[in-house]
Amino acid sequence: MKTRTMKSMFSLLTAAVLLSLAAFAFGQAGTDMKKAADDTGKATETAAKKTGHATKKAAVKTGDATETAAKDTGKATKTAAKDTGHGVKKGTKAVGHGVKKGAEKTEEVAK
């Protein structure tokens, strides 16, 4: 009868050791998962900061380029307006001169 009791005790002891090993393994897996999640969170935060910084730099550069383009467009428009004004002025003088000559000829013919 003592042998059965020893076998039972040995079986219980083996089961207890296996159970504690399983608990330790699951605990270690949980710790590893938490560490991986923390590392992922840190990497995500770093990437978000870098993306935000790059976006800000790009926005500033876009603003500067837009300002320069607006100035250049304003200058071109001003030059075009001046050229158009000069053309209209010359055209008006030419038409006025032609009308005057035409009127003079008409007056000569009428005499």
Sequence and secondary structure as in RCSB ss.txt:
>XXXX:A:sequence
MKTRTMKSMFSLLTAAVLLSLAAFAFGQAGTDMKKAADDTGKATETAAKKTGHATKKAAVKTGDATETAAKDTGK
ATKTAAKDTGHGVKKGTKAVGHGVKKGAEKTEEVAK
>XXXX:A:secstr
 HHHHHHHHHHHHHHHHHHHHHHHHHHHHHHHHHHHHHHHHHHHHHHHHHHHHHHHHHHHHHHHHHHHHHHHHHH
HHHHHHHHHHHHHHHHHHHHHHHHHHHHHHHHHHH 
